[in-house]
């Protein structure tokens, strides 16, 4: 319920136009250049997650051409679609000519015009690695349909909107990491640029380390963005954060430990939890052993929590589904919610009103038509009719 949008990345029919890389609009040329350089560095870091690294120091030629292509894209007198970026290495195409012609940086225009005079072998040796690096991501249909722009994530967050992103099936790892990382960058940039730190922005990343969704942007974010009203939550099965977990434990003030069968990791959690417990007559070694055993055998719903107020054991009731487990009912309710989400203007719909929205080209049924009701509503209507019929029979008997 509420102001919710749902993105299943493998779904290319219902997608938001996210502006992954939008040029700076600052009036001062120097400020504009600095902001574009920062955006370039952030986007490159997102792209590098496909390689499991945060630097291209070992491939300086590829680093040079990728940074140059992104800066050329950001320094356009007339904005271009992000999907044109791979054409930066394809002289002879109309897209390449337009990118070079409208680039406002003379040094970049000169740099890329040199590619026009190269033969195919020289061109491949010069920019081949950079072209292949970008191509694996930009060829993804899921990335292409979302790179069109048009959806203002910042304005959506200011309206207390909630965006849920799920990978889905048949989705490449590279495109998934790039899209999710770029969404994080958009939220971070919005948090830094808004005047007031409200409403609060919570970025929750599930499987953060397994899916390699954590990088420099998130590491800086947990350390710097609290004053901007932006907070991160990382849900992980292991503490193998890139660059070490110490920085994340330091800047994430609340630690929740659930059942963990691995002794080494459970022992680490026990040390963390013990630091927030008051002293007693037991030795530290005894308490660590007890806490370690407790973490290794926690049942579903139980967790040990460490935050600035101390440590404690908590029970969180497992979520109860609001609809009974009748055949087809839960799936029908899910599809009903998704239908109305995808009917919102952000997905290209003209209206979200039940009496005027056209879904799949079919006019909506009359409001009192049973076909217009969900499975649950039809069941309630039938129960009401039965109850009314029973009441009429009782009156006749009286």
Secondary structure, DSSP 8 states (H G I E B T S, - for coil): --SEEEEETT-SSS---B-SS-----SSHHHHHHHHHHHHHHHHHHHGGGGT-S--TT-HHHHHHHHHHHHHHHSBSS---GGGGGGGG-TTSHHHHHHHHTBS-HHHHHHHHGGGG--HHHHHHHHHHHHHHHHHHHT-HHHHHHTT--B-HHHHHHTT-EEEEE--SS--HHHHHHHHHHHHHHHHHHHHHSSS--S-EEEEEETTTTTT---HHHHHHHHH-GGGTEEEEEE-SS---TT-SHHHHHH---EEE-----HHHHHHHHHHHHTTS---SS-HHHHHHHHHHHHHT--TTEEEEEETTEEEEEE------SS---TTHHHHHHHHHHHHHHTSGGGT-S---TTT--BTTB----TT-GGGS-HHHHHHHHHHHHHHHHHHHHHHH-
